[in-house]
Amino acid sequence: MGVLDGKVALIVGIANERSYAWHIAKALIDHGAVCAFTCLPGEKNERRTQRAVKALPGEGGSDPLIIPMDAASDSDIDAAITAFESRHKAMHVLVHSIAYADREYLAHGKFVETPRDAFLSAIDISAYTLLGLSRRCRDVLAKEGGSVMAMSYYGAEKVVPGYNVMGVAKATLEATARYLAGDLGAQNIRVNTISGGYLRTLASSAVGGADKISEQNLERSPLRRNVEGGDVGNTAVYLASDLSAGVTGENIYVDCGANIVGV
């Protein structure tokens, strides 16, 4: 028996087989969970998500639900969760793994040059969507108790060159998760963030100096390696399961210890 037998998860943000969301979905399925997925609307995005889901164990389960959803739209969020509820009676796990910032203000330029619209759009997609999704999902999560988890990064706490406005967005995400944990705990819903280390993904490719971060981790992190997707996936299993029944409002670093090193 798996520790997640009978659990149903909604994965928001699976892009391809290299994304953290994919590794989390794989680990959840490996331990017995059934997963549903969202994808950005549009034929190209839907095909990409379908390919990623097909690469999961058992091809993502039996006829996996894939729901087009633009998280910037409250009506899209509502429609997506309604579609989920039409298939599943309860949601036990919600995985938030979406973020956005204009590339022009990441690897290039200085944070001080970030214009209002780029700042607000990063906060909206990277952080507010956790609030919007959690609010819409709280009733279905509360039916049997639920675990919400979102992906963060060390740049939320310290200045990481090239991360810029995304660091501010991730800091907002972490604070949002704590306040949600405070509000939703009475409904037996736990909310946590996972601060994953450097992993070569579509998102990390937009960050200036990413290759340098990878090299430094090999030399300076306590485990002398970069994090692997499975490391984060295993932590997600812990947060999704009853093993973490007393854990909420936390930010858990899964970065081979890189965050504890001062220089």
C-alpha positions as CSV (number, residue, x, y, z in Angstrom):
1,M,0.0,0.0,0.0
2,G,1.1,3.5,-0.7
3,V,1.0,6.3,1.8
4,L,-1.3,8.3,-0.6
5,D,-3.7,5.5,-1.6
6,G,-7.1,7.0,-2.1
7,K,-5.8,10.6,-2.3
8,V,-6.6,12.8,-5.3
9,A,-4.3,15.7,-6.2
10,L,-4.7,18.7,-8.6
11,I,-1.4,19.7,-10.1
12,V,-1.3,23.3,-11.4
13,G,1.7,24.2,-13.5
14,I,3.0,21.0,-15.1
15,A,5.0,22.2,-18.2
16,N,7.2,19.3,-19.3
17,E,9.1,16.4,-17.8
18,R,11.8,18.7,-16.3
19,S,9.4,20.9,-14.3
20,Y,9.1,20.5,-10.5
21,A,5.4,19.9,-11.0
22,W,6.1,16.9,-13.1
23,H,8.5,15.4,-10.5
24,I,5.9,16.1,-7.8
25,A,3.1,14.4,-9.8
26,K,5.4,11.4,-10.5
27,A,6.2,11.0,-6.8
28,L,2.5,11.3,-5.8
29,I,1.4,8.7,-8.3
30,D,4.3,6.4,-7.3
31,H,2.9,6.5,-3.7
32,G,-0.7,5.8,-4.7
33,A,-2.3,9.2,-5.5
34,V,-4.5,9.9,-8.5
35,C,-3.6,13.2,-10.2
36,A,-5.6,15.7,-12.3
37,F,-3.9,18.5,-14.1
38,T,-4.4,22.0,-15.4
39,C,-2.7,23.6,-18.4
40,L,-2.7,26.9,-20.1
41,P,-5.5,27.3,-22.7
42,G,-4.5,26.8,-26.3
43,E,-3.8,23.8,-28.5
44,K,0.0,24.1,-28.2
45,N,-0.1,24.3,-24.4
46,E,-2.6,21.5,-24.2
47,R,-0.5,19.2,-26.4
48,R,2.6,20.0,-24.3
49,T,0.9,19.1,-21.1
50,Q,-0.6,15.9,-22.6
51,R,2.9,14.8,-23.6
52,A,4.2,15.5,-20.1
53,V,1.3,13.6,-18.4
54,K,1.8,10.7,-20.8
55,A,5.4,10.4,-19.6
56,L,4.2,9.9,-16.0
57,P,3.9,6.4,-14.4
58,G,1.0,4.6,-15.9
59,E,0.7,7.4,-18.4
60,G,-0.6,9.7,-15.6
61,G,-3.2,7.2,-14.4
62,S,-6.5,6.0,-15.9
63,D,-7.8,8.7,-18.3
64,P,-6.3,11.6,-16.4
65,L,-8.2,14.8,-16.2
66,I,-6.5,17.7,-17.9
67,I,-8.3,21.1,-17.6
68,P,-7.4,24.2,-19.5
69,M,-7.1,27.1,-17.1
70,D,-5.7,30.7,-17.2
71,A,-4.9,31.3,-13.5
72,A,-5.1,35.1,-14.2
73,S,-8.8,34.7,-14.7
74,D,-11.1,34.1,-11.7
75,S,-13.8,32.7,-14.0
76,D,-11.2,30.2,-15.4
77,I,-10.3,29.1,-11.9
78,D,-13.9,28.6,-11.1
79,A,-14.6,26.6,-14.3
80,A,-11.5,24.5,-13.7
81,I,-12.5,23.5,-10.2
82,T,-16.0,22.9,-11.2
83,A,-14.7,20.5,-13.9
84,F,-12.5,18.8,-11.2
85,E,-15.5,18.4,-8.9
86,S,-17.5,16.8,-11.7
87,R,-14.9,13.9,-11.7
88,H,-13.8,13.7,-8.1
89,K,-15.8,14.0,-4.9
90,A,-12.9,15.4,-2.8
91,M,-9.5,17.1,-3.3
92,H,-6.8,16.0,-0.9
93,V,-3.8,17.8,-2.4
94,L,-3.4,21.1,-4.4
95,V,0.0,21.7,-5.9
96,H,0.7,25.3,-7.0
97,S,3.7,25.4,-9.3
98,I,3.1,28.5,-11.5
99,A,5.0,31.7,-11.7
100,Y,5.6,34.5,-14.2
101,A,7.7,37.5,-14.6
102,D,8.7,39.5,-17.7
103,R,12.1,38.1,-18.8
104,E,13.3,41.6,-19.6
105,Y,13.3,42.4,-15.9
106,L,15.0,39.1,-14.7
107,A,18.3,38.4,-16.3
108,H,18.6,41.8,-17.8
109,G,18.5,45.2,-16.0
110,K,18.3,46.0,-12.4
111,F,15.4,45.5,-10.0
112,V,15.1,49.2,-9.4
113,E,14.1,49.6,-13.1
114,T,11.0,47.3,-12.8
115,P,7.9,49.1,-14.0
116,R,4.6,48.9,-12.3
117,D,2.9,46.6,-14.7
118,A,5.8,44.1,-14.7
119,F,5.8,44.2,-10.9
120,L,2.1,43.7,-10.5
121,S,1.9,40.9,-13.1
122,A,4.6,38.9,-11.3
123,I,2.8,39.2,-8.0
124,D,-0.5,38.3,-9.6
125,I,0.5,35.1,-11.4
126,S,3.2,34.0,-9.0
127,A,1.5,34.7,-5.6
128,Y,-2.1,35.9,-5.8
129,T,-3.1,32.8,-7.8
130,L,-2.3,30.7,-4.7
131,L,-4.9,32.7,-2.8
132,G,-7.4,32.5,-5.6
133,L,-7.1,28.8,-6.1
134,S,-7.1,28.0,-2.4
135,R,-10.3,30.1,-1.9
136,R,-12.1,28.3,-4.7
137,C,-10.8,24.9,-3.6
138,R,-11.3,25.2,0.2
139,D,-14.7,23.5,0.3
140,V,-13.6,20.5,-1.8
141,L,-10.3,20.3,0.2
142,A,-12.2,20.5,3.5
143,K,-14.3,17.4,2.7
144,E,-11.7,15.0,3.9
145,G,-8.8,17.3,4.9
146,G,-6.3,18.7,2.5
147,S,-2.8,19.8,1.8
148,V,-1.9,22.8,-0.3
149,M,1.7,23.3,-1.4
150,A,3.4,25.9,-3.5
151,M,6.9,26.1,-5.0
152,S,9.2,28.9,-3.8
153,Y,13.0,29.6,-4.1
154,Y,15.8,31.1,-1.9
155,G,15.5,34.4,-3.8
156,A,12.5,35.1,-1.7
157,E,14.7,35.5,1.3
158,K,18.0,36.8,0.0
159,V,19.1,38.8,-3.1
160,V,19.9,36.5,-5.9
161,P,21.4,38.3,-8.9
162,G,19.2,38.0,-11.9
163,Y,16.1,36.9,-9.9
164,N,14.9,40.5,-9.3
165,V,11.1,40.9,-9.3
166,M,10.6,37.2,-9.1
167,G,12.3,37.2,-5.7
168,V,9.7,39.7,-4.5
169,A,6.9,37.6,-6.0
170,K,8.2,34.5,-4.2
171,A,8.4,36.4,-0.9
172,T,4.8,37.4,-1.4
173,L,3.9,33.8,-2.2
174,E,5.5,32.5,1.1
175,A,3.7,35.2,3.1
176,T,0.4,34.3,1.3
177,A,0.9,30.7,2.2
178,R,1.4,31.5,5.9
179,Y,-1.8,33.6,6.1
180,L,-3.7,31.0,4.2
181,A,-2.5,28.4,6.7
182,G,-3.8,30.6,9.5
183,D,-7.2,31.0,7.8
184,L,-7.8,27.4,6.6
185,G,-6.4,25.4,9.5
186,A,-9.8,25.2,11.2
187,Q,-11.1,23.4,8.1
188,N,-8.2,20.8,8.4
189,I,-6.4,22.3,5.4
190,R,-2.6,22.7,5.6
191,V,-0.7,25.1,3.5
192,N,3.1,25.0,3.0
193,T,5.8,26.0,0.6
194,I,8.7,24.1,-0.8
195,S,11.8,26.1,-1.5
196,G,13.5,24.0,-4.2
197,G,17.1,24.4,-5.2
198,Y,18.4,25.1,-8.7
199,L,16.9,22.7,-11.3
200,R,17.3,23.3,-15.0
201,T,13.7,24.1,-16.1
202,L,12.0,26.5,-18.4
203,A,11.6,28.9,-15.5
204,S,15.2,28.8,-14.3
205,S,16.5,29.4,-17.8
206,A,15.2,32.9,-17.6
207,V,17.3,33.7,-14.5
208,G,20.6,35.4,-15.1
209,G,23.6,33.5,-13.9
210,A,21.8,30.2,-13.5
211,D,24.7,28.2,-14.7
212,K,27.0,29.9,-12.1
213,I,24.5,29.0,-9.3
214,S,24.6,25.4,-10.5
215,E,28.4,25.3,-10.4
216,Q,28.6,27.0,-7.0
217,N,26.2,24.4,-5.5
218,L,28.6,21.6,-6.6
219,E,31.4,23.3,-4.7
220,R,29.6,24.9,-1.7
221,S,26.4,23.1,-0.8
222,P,26.8,20.7,2.1
223,L,25.7,17.7,-0.1
224,R,28.1,18.9,-2.9
225,R,25.4,18.5,-5.6
226,N,22.4,20.2,-7.1
227,V,19.0,19.2,-6.1
228,E,17.1,16.6,-8.3
229,G,13.5,16.6,-9.2
230,G,12.9,13.5,-7.1
231,D,14.2,15.2,-4.0
232,V,11.3,17.7,-4.2
233,G,8.9,15.0,-5.2
234,N,9.6,13.1,-2.1
235,T,9.1,16.1,0.1
236,A,5.8,16.7,-1.7
237,V,4.8,13.1,-0.8
238,Y,5.6,13.9,2.9
239,L,3.5,17.1,2.8
240,A,0.6,15.4,1.0
241,S,0.5,12.5,3.4
242,D,-0.6,12.1,7.0
243,L,3.1,12.0,7.9
244,S,3.0,15.8,8.0
245,A,-0.4,16.1,9.7
246,G,1.0,18.6,12.2
247,V,2.9,20.7,9.7
248,T,1.4,23.9,8.2
249,G,2.6,27.4,7.4
250,E,6.1,26.3,6.9
251,N,8.7,26.9,4.1
252,I,10.7,23.7,3.6
253,Y,14.1,24.0,1.9
254,V,15.0,21.2,-0.4
255,D,18.2,22.5,-1.9
256,C,21.0,20.1,-0.7
257,G,21.6,22.6,2.1
258,A,22.7,25.5,-0.1
259,N,20.5,28.0,1.9
260,I,22.6,27.5,5.1
261,V,25.9,28.5,3.5
262,G,26.9,32.2,4.0
263,V,29.5,32.6,1.3
